[in-house]
Amino acid sequence: MSSRPAAPPPHPRAAGIDWDAIRDEAAQTLSTYVKLDSSHPVGRTVETAQLIADRLAAEGIPSKVYETPDPNKVNLVARLTAKNPVGKPLLLSSHMDVVQAVAADWTFDPYSGEISDGYIYGRGTLDDKGMGVMNLMAMLLLKRNNVELARDVLALYTCDEEIGSPLGAQFMVENHFADLDPAFMLDEGGSGATGFFSAGDVFQISVGEKKICRITMVARAEPGHGSQPWEEAATHRLIRAVNRVLAQGTEDRECAPVAEMIRRLGESSREEIAAHRATRPLLHDTIALTMMEAGYKINIIPEKASMSFDCRLLPDTDANAFVSNVQQIVSDEGITFDVEWPDAAPSMAPVENPLFTAIEQACLAHAPAALPVPTICVGGTDARFFRQLGIPAYGLVPGMFTGDDMKGYHGIDERLNVENLLLGTKIVFDLTLRAAARG
């Protein structure tokens, strides 16, 4: 049986706002934001940062652009300042860069920002420009409504998140942390989910995330004519090794946040988690074959073949032991391993924290039928660079998404429902009031 807390009313300072007008403003802003192509491999964020800076400056909110060693890539920090603050700032974070998109595969051009049938279409609407607009609107609403703050509120817009954040969050933490130094942080990494659980709609609030470990296996052997194949060819032995790895699988187990998620949702939720592609990775380490390279002519058996794997490990998995186990399964001296180890130490944010409580309360206030639960993010986010410093960082894109919606993450026809954009704006504004407003 799920445990469902009572829903509080929305924060009093959210009353009297013309939410219909905010919906339209947010939708148009996101459409404009999406039209600015910030996709990799270039990952240019100069224009996206300028757009955000201009929207903030128009309403008297100061911001600063931080240049990086790459002239195409910048980060931005906006600040609303409290008088006589009671503590360190609340940080609202999102990233401006997006993954690539092939226009021929899409219904609309991925950088059109098309608004159709209640959705904004385009690369980044879900990941992560929609969140950026929710944070922007929260900042604007705080300013427009003259909210007296008990602590500063910062909005961070980063580059490079989609390639590991070397010039984004990692760069900011290593070079400009004094300009941030938050008490706690809200980032992406969790979301609302509808149609997944018998307990009903759920807000999955990430308190940690999987570790990223990447493995490239390289087989080398004597080359030869395609008419004379043999068992020890590089391509053949690598295929056999990979089949052994993928057939082995990984054991299911519950890390602490997922165990608490299951406790809140009810025991049947464990089977429901295992039943969905989007949630199944919560229960085990994953190994995804993502890249293959071999050969240069169809009638030549090549001397070299390689396959690369994106491995996402539960927070309590020992990465060294994981890789060692894969090597033992392969057990082939002709295959070498190139390993990219996790770039941040695993750390969990506590559930007993004022920001987690504010997130819960805001979600319940604006979606009272939904149940907030802790979880982990199965991908990687900027939050890991803050958590490793002991800063409580939580992940939630606060819309209510279906399984079809979630396929848009790095997928075709990525889109965000306008009503979800509004819901997310309400929740981010509400939680900011609860965590940072005075009185």
C-alpha positions as CSV (number, residue, x, y, z in Angstrom):
1,M,0.0,0.0,0.0
2,S,1.4,3.4,-1.0
3,S,1.8,6.1,1.6
4,R,0.2,9.3,0.4
5,P,0.8,12.5,2.3
6,A,-1.9,15.3,2.6
7,A,-1.7,17.9,-0.1
8,P,-0.9,21.5,1.1
9,P,-2.4,24.5,-0.7
10,P,-0.1,26.4,-3.2
11,H,2.2,28.9,-1.6
12,P,0.2,32.2,-0.8
13,R,2.6,34.3,-2.9
14,A,1.5,32.2,-6.0
15,A,-2.0,33.5,-5.7
16,G,-3.3,36.2,-8.1
17,I,-0.9,35.4,-10.9
18,D,-2.3,35.3,-14.4
19,W,-1.2,31.8,-15.2
20,D,-2.8,31.8,-18.6
21,A,-0.5,34.7,-19.6
22,I,2.5,32.9,-18.0
23,R,1.7,29.8,-20.0
24,D,1.8,31.7,-23.3
25,E,5.0,33.6,-22.3
26,A,6.7,30.4,-21.3
27,A,5.7,28.6,-24.5
28,Q,6.9,31.4,-26.7
29,T,10.1,31.7,-24.8
30,L,10.8,28.0,-25.1
31,S,10.0,28.1,-28.8
32,T,12.6,30.9,-29.3
33,Y,15.1,29.1,-27.2
34,V,14.8,25.9,-29.2
35,K,15.4,27.8,-32.4
36,L,18.9,28.5,-31.3
37,D,20.9,25.4,-32.4
38,S,23.2,24.5,-29.5
39,S,23.7,20.9,-30.5
40,H,27.0,19.0,-30.4
41,P,29.6,18.4,-31.8
42,V,29.9,22.2,-31.7
43,G,27.7,22.7,-28.6
44,R,27.7,26.5,-29.1
45,T,25.9,28.4,-26.2
46,V,26.8,32.0,-26.9
47,E,23.5,32.9,-28.4
48,T,21.4,30.8,-25.9
49,A,23.1,32.6,-23.0
50,Q,22.5,35.9,-24.6
51,L,18.8,35.1,-25.0
52,I,18.5,34.3,-21.3
53,A,20.6,37.3,-20.3
54,D,18.4,39.6,-22.3
55,R,15.2,38.3,-20.8
56,L,16.5,38.7,-17.3
57,A,18.0,42.2,-18.0
58,A,14.7,43.4,-19.4
59,E,13.2,43.0,-15.9
60,G,16.2,44.2,-13.9
61,I,17.8,40.8,-13.0
62,P,21.6,40.8,-13.3
63,S,23.5,38.0,-14.8
64,K,27.1,37.2,-15.7
65,V,28.4,35.2,-18.6
66,Y,31.5,33.0,-18.0
67,E,33.7,32.4,-20.9
68,T,35.6,29.1,-21.3
69,P,38.7,28.1,-23.2
70,D,36.3,27.3,-26.2
71,P,35.0,30.5,-27.7
72,N,31.8,28.7,-28.7
73,K,30.9,27.7,-25.1
74,V,29.9,29.9,-22.2
75,N,28.0,29.5,-18.9
76,L,25.6,32.0,-17.3
77,V,24.7,32.8,-13.7
78,A,21.8,35.0,-12.7
79,R,21.2,36.2,-9.1
80,L,18.4,37.6,-7.1
81,T,19.9,39.0,-3.9
82,A,18.4,38.7,-0.4
83,K,18.8,41.4,2.2
84,N,20.3,39.9,5.4
85,P,20.2,36.3,4.1
86,V,19.7,33.5,6.6
87,G,21.9,31.1,4.6
88,K,23.6,30.3,1.4
89,P,21.7,30.5,-2.0
90,L,19.2,28.2,-3.6
91,L,20.6,27.2,-7.0
92,L,18.3,26.4,-10.0
93,S,20.3,24.7,-12.7
94,S,19.8,23.7,-16.3
95,H,22.0,23.2,-19.4
96,M,21.8,25.0,-22.7
97,D,23.5,22.4,-24.9
98,V,21.6,19.6,-26.6
99,V,22.4,16.4,-28.5
100,Q,22.3,16.2,-32.3
101,A,19.2,15.7,-34.3
102,V,18.7,14.5,-37.9
103,A,16.1,16.8,-39.5
104,A,15.0,14.2,-42.0
105,D,13.7,11.9,-39.2
106,W,11.5,14.5,-37.6
107,T,7.9,15.6,-38.2
108,F,9.0,19.2,-37.7
109,D,12.5,20.6,-38.1
110,P,14.2,19.9,-34.8
111,Y,15.2,23.6,-34.4
112,S,11.9,25.1,-35.6
113,G,10.4,25.5,-32.1
114,E,7.0,24.6,-33.7
115,I,4.0,24.9,-31.4
116,S,1.3,22.5,-32.6
117,D,-1.6,20.6,-30.9
118,G,-0.6,21.8,-27.5
119,Y,3.1,20.8,-27.7
120,I,6.3,22.7,-28.3
121,Y,8.5,20.6,-30.7
122,G,12.3,20.7,-30.9
123,R,15.6,19.3,-29.7
124,G,16.0,20.3,-26.1
125,T,12.4,20.9,-25.2
126,L,12.7,18.0,-22.6
127,D,16.4,17.9,-22.2
128,D,17.0,20.6,-20.9
129,K,15.7,23.8,-22.3
130,G,12.2,23.3,-21.0
131,M,13.7,23.2,-17.5
132,G,15.7,26.3,-18.3
133,V,12.5,28.2,-19.1
134,M,10.8,26.9,-15.9
135,N,13.7,28.3,-13.9
136,L,13.7,31.5,-15.9
137,M,10.0,32.1,-15.3
138,A,10.5,31.4,-11.6
139,M,13.2,34.1,-11.5
140,L,11.0,36.6,-13.4
141,L,8.0,35.9,-11.1
142,L,10.0,36.4,-8.0
143,K,11.1,39.8,-9.4
144,R,7.7,40.9,-10.7
145,N,6.0,40.0,-7.5
146,N,8.6,41.8,-5.3
147,V,9.1,38.6,-3.3
148,E,11.3,39.3,-0.2
149,L,14.0,36.6,-0.1
150,A,15.5,35.0,2.9
151,R,18.4,33.7,0.8
152,D,19.8,34.5,-2.7
153,V,18.3,32.6,-5.6
154,L,20.7,31.7,-8.5
155,A,19.9,30.4,-11.9
156,L,22.8,28.5,-13.6
157,Y,22.8,27.8,-17.3
158,T,25.6,25.5,-18.4
159,C,27.2,24.3,-21.6
160,D,28.7,20.8,-22.3
161,E,26.4,18.7,-20.1
162,E,25.7,16.3,-22.9
163,I,29.4,15.5,-23.3
164,G,30.2,15.2,-19.6
165,S,30.3,18.9,-18.6
166,P,34.0,19.5,-18.9
167,L,33.5,23.2,-19.7
168,G,30.1,23.4,-18.0
169,A,29.3,22.5,-14.5
170,Q,32.7,20.9,-13.9
171,F,34.4,24.1,-15.1
172,M,32.2,26.3,-13.0
173,V,32.8,24.2,-9.8
174,E,36.5,24.1,-10.4
175,N,37.0,27.8,-11.4
176,H,34.1,29.9,-10.2
177,F,32.6,28.0,-7.2
178,A,32.8,31.2,-5.0
179,D,30.1,32.7,-7.3
180,L,27.8,29.8,-6.6
181,D,28.5,28.1,-3.2
182,P,24.8,27.1,-2.8
183,A,23.1,25.6,0.3
184,F,21.3,23.2,-2.1
185,M,20.5,22.8,-5.7
186,L,17.6,21.8,-8.1
187,D,18.7,20.3,-11.4
188,E,17.3,17.8,-14.0
189,G,17.4,14.1,-13.4
190,G,14.0,13.1,-12.2
191,S,10.5,13.7,-13.6
192,G,6.8,13.1,-13.1
193,A,5.5,9.8,-14.5
194,T,2.0,8.9,-15.4
195,G,0.8,5.4,-16.5
196,F,3.7,3.6,-14.9
197,F,2.5,2.7,-11.5
198,S,-0.6,1.3,-10.0
199,A,-0.2,3.8,-7.1
200,G,-1.0,6.5,-9.6
201,D,0.9,9.5,-10.9
202,V,4.4,9.8,-9.4
203,F,7.0,12.6,-9.1
204,Q,10.4,10.9,-9.1
205,I,12.9,13.2,-7.3
206,S,16.4,12.1,-7.9
207,V,18.7,12.3,-4.9
208,G,21.7,10.7,-6.6
209,E,22.6,9.1,-9.9
210,K,24.3,6.2,-11.5
211,K,28.1,6.3,-12.1
212,I,29.2,6.5,-15.8
213,C,31.8,4.0,-16.8
214,R,32.7,3.5,-20.5
215,I,34.5,0.5,-21.9
216,T,36.0,0.1,-25.4
217,M,37.0,-3.5,-26.3
218,V,39.6,-3.8,-29.0
219,A,40.4,-7.1,-30.8
220,R,43.5,-7.4,-32.9
221,A,44.5,-10.4,-35.1
222,E,46.1,-11.1,-38.5
223,P,44.1,-9.7,-41.4
224,G,43.2,-11.8,-44.5
225,H,41.0,-12.3,-47.5
226,G,37.3,-12.3,-47.0
227,S,37.0,-15.7,-48.8
228,Q,39.1,-17.3,-46.1
229,P,37.5,-16.6,-42.7
230,W,38.9,-18.2,-39.5
231,E,37.8,-18.4,-35.9
232,E,40.5,-16.1,-34.5
233,A,39.8,-13.2,-36.8
234,A,39.5,-9.9,-34.9
235,T,35.9,-9.4,-35.8
236,H,34.8,-12.9,-35.0
237,R,36.5,-13.2,-31.6
238,L,35.2,-9.8,-30.6
239,I,31.6,-10.8,-31.5
240,R,31.9,-13.9,-29.5
241,A,33.3,-12.0,-26.5
242,V,30.5,-9.4,-26.7
243,N,27.9,-12.1,-26.9
244,R,29.2,-13.6,-23.7
245,V,29.1,-10.2,-21.9
246,L,25.6,-9.3,-23.0
247,A,24.2,-12.8,-22.3
248,Q,25.6,-12.7,-18.7
249,G,23.3,-9.8,-17.7
250,T,23.6,-8.1,-14.3
251,E,21.8,-8.9,-11.1
252,D,18.9,-6.9,-9.7
253,R,19.2,-5.1,-6.4
254,E,17.9,-2.0,-4.7
255,C,20.1,0.9,-3.8
256,A,18.8,2.9,-0.8
257,P,16.8,5.6,-2.7
258,V,15.1,3.0,-4.9
259,A,14.2,0.9,-1.8
260,E,12.6,3.9,-0.3
261,M,10.8,4.6,-3.6
262,I,9.4,1.1,-3.5
263,R,8.4,1.4,0.1
264,R,6.4,4.5,-0.6
265,L,4.7,3.2,-3.8
266,G,4.0,-0.3,-2.4
267,E,5.7,-3.7,-3.0
268,S,4.0,-4.2,-6.4
269,S,5.9,-1.2,-7.7
270,R,9.1,-3.3,-7.9
271,E,7.6,-5.4,-10.7
272,E,6.2,-2.2,-12.3
273,I,9.7,-0.6,-12.3
274,A,11.1,-3.8,-14.0
275,A,8.3,-3.7,-16.6
276,H,9.2,-0.3,-18.2
277,R,12.2,0.5,-20.4
278,A,12.5,4.0,-18.7
279,T,12.5,2.7,-15.1
280,R,14.1,-0.8,-15.4
281,P,17.7,0.5,-15.1
282,L,16.9,1.6,-11.6
283,L,17.3,-2.0,-10.5
284,H,20.6,-3.0,-11.9
285,D,23.8,-1.9,-13.6
286,T,23.5,-1.6,-17.4
287,I,25.8,-2.3,-20.3
288,A,24.8,-0.7,-23.6
289,L,26.6,-1.4,-26.9
290,T,26.6,2.0,-28.6
291,M,29.5,2.0,-31.1
292,M,31.2,-0.5,-33.4
293,E,34.1,0.0,-35.8
294,A,35.9,-2.5,-38.0
295,G,37.0,-2.9,-41.6
296,Y,37.6,-0.7,-44.6
297,K,36.8,-3.0,-47.5
298,I,34.1,-5.7,-47.8
299,N,36.5,-8.4,-49.0
300,I,39.2,-7.9,-46.4
301,I,39.0,-9.4,-42.9
302,P,40.4,-6.5,-40.8
303,E,43.2,-6.7,-38.4
304,K,41.3,-4.6,-35.8
305,A,37.8,-4.4,-34.5
306,S,36.4,-2.4,-31.6
307,M,33.1,-2.0,-29.7
308,S,32.3,0.6,-27.2
309,F,29.9,0.3,-24.2
310,D,28.1,2.9,-22.2
311,C,27.9,1.3,-18.7
312,R,25.7,2.9,-16.0
313,L,26.5,1.6,-12.5
314,L,24.3,1.8,-9.4
315,P,25.8,4.2,-6.8
316,D,27.0,1.4,-4.6
317,T,28.6,-0.6,-7.4
318,D,32.4,-0.9,-7.2
319,A,33.5,0.3,-10.7
320,N,36.8,-1.6,-10.5
321,A,35.1,-4.8,-9.6
322,F,32.5,-4.3,-12.4
323,V,35.2,-3.9,-15.1
324,S,37.2,-6.8,-13.7
325,N,34.1,-9.0,-13.9
326,V,33.6,-8.0,-17.6
327,Q,37.2,-8.8,-18.3
328,Q,36.8,-12.2,-16.7
329,I,33.7,-12.9,-18.8
330,V,35.6,-12.0,-22.0
331,S,38.7,-14.0,-21.0
332,D,40.5,-13.4,-24.2
333,E,44.2,-12.2,-24.3
334,G,43.6,-10.9,-27.8
335,I,41.1,-8.3,-26.6
336,T,42.3,-5.2,-24.8
337,F,40.2,-2.8,-22.7
338,D,40.2,1.0,-22.7
339,V,38.2,2.2,-19.7
340,E,36.9,5.7,-19.0
341,W,36.3,5.7,-15.2
342,P,33.6,7.7,-13.4
343,D,34.4,11.4,-13.2
344,A,32.8,12.1,-9.8
345,A,32.6,10.2,-6.6
346,P,29.1,8.9,-5.8
347,S,27.1,10.8,-3.3
348,M,23.5,10.9,-2.2
349,A,21.5,14.0,-1.1
350,P,19.4,13.4,2.0
351,V,15.7,13.1,1.9
352,E,15.6,15.0,5.2
353,N,16.4,18.4,3.8
354,P,14.5,21.7,3.5
355,L,14.8,21.7,-0.3
356,F,13.5,18.1,-0.7
357,T,10.6,19.0,1.6
358,A,9.9,22.1,-0.5
359,I,9.9,20.1,-3.7
360,E,7.5,17.5,-2.2
361,Q,5.2,20.2,-0.9
362,A,5.2,22.1,-4.2
363,C,4.5,19.0,-6.2
364,L,1.6,18.0,-3.9
365,A,0.2,21.6,-4.0
366,H,-0.1,21.7,-7.8
367,A,-0.6,18.0,-8.5
368,P,-2.4,16.7,-5.4
369,A,-3.1,13.3,-6.9
370,A,0.5,12.6,-7.5
371,L,2.9,11.0,-5.1
372,P,6.5,12.4,-4.6
373,V,9.2,9.7,-4.1
374,P,13.0,9.7,-4.0
375,T,14.9,7.9,-6.7
376,I,18.2,8.0,-8.6
377,C,18.8,9.3,-12.1
378,V,19.9,6.5,-14.5
379,G,21.8,9.0,-16.6
380,G,24.3,11.6,-15.7
381,T,23.6,15.3,-14.7
382,D,25.5,18.4,-13.7
383,A,24.3,17.7,-10.1
384,R,27.1,15.1,-9.5
385,F,29.8,17.8,-9.3
386,F,27.9,19.5,-6.5
387,R,26.9,16.4,-4.6
388,Q,30.6,15.3,-4.4
389,L,31.2,18.5,-2.5
390,G,28.5,17.6,0.0
391,I,25.9,20.0,-1.4
392,P,22.4,18.5,-1.4
393,A,21.4,18.4,-5.1
394,Y,18.0,17.1,-6.3
395,G,16.8,16.3,-9.8
396,L,13.3,17.0,-11.1
397,V,11.8,18.2,-14.3
398,P,8.4,18.8,-12.8
399,G,6.0,17.9,-15.6
400,M,3.8,14.7,-15.7
401,F,5.1,12.6,-18.5
402,T,3.9,9.5,-20.3
403,G,6.1,6.7,-21.6
404,D,5.7,8.2,-25.1
405,D,6.8,11.6,-23.9
406,M,9.9,10.1,-22.4
407,K,11.0,8.6,-25.7
408,G,11.8,12.1,-26.8
409,Y,14.8,12.3,-24.5
410,H,17.6,12.1,-27.2
411,G,15.0,10.7,-29.5
412,I,12.9,11.8,-32.6
413,D,10.2,14.4,-32.3
414,E,11.2,15.5,-28.9
415,R,8.4,17.7,-27.5
416,L,7.0,19.3,-24.3
417,N,3.3,19.7,-23.6
418,V,2.4,23.3,-23.0
419,E,0.4,22.3,-19.9
420,N,3.5,20.4,-18.5
421,L,5.6,23.6,-19.1
422,L,3.0,25.5,-17.1
423,L,2.9,22.9,-14.3
424,G,6.6,22.8,-14.1
425,T,6.8,26.6,-13.9
426,K,4.2,26.6,-11.1
427,I,6.1,23.9,-9.2
428,V,9.5,25.6,-9.6
429,F,8.2,28.9,-8.5
430,D,6.3,27.4,-5.5
431,L,9.3,25.4,-4.3
432,T,11.5,28.4,-4.6
433,L,9.1,30.4,-2.5
434,R,9.1,27.7,0.2
435,A,12.9,27.3,0.2
436,A,14.0,30.9,-0.3
437,A,11.2,33.4,0.4
438,R,11.1,35.2,3.8
439,G,8.1,34.6,6.0
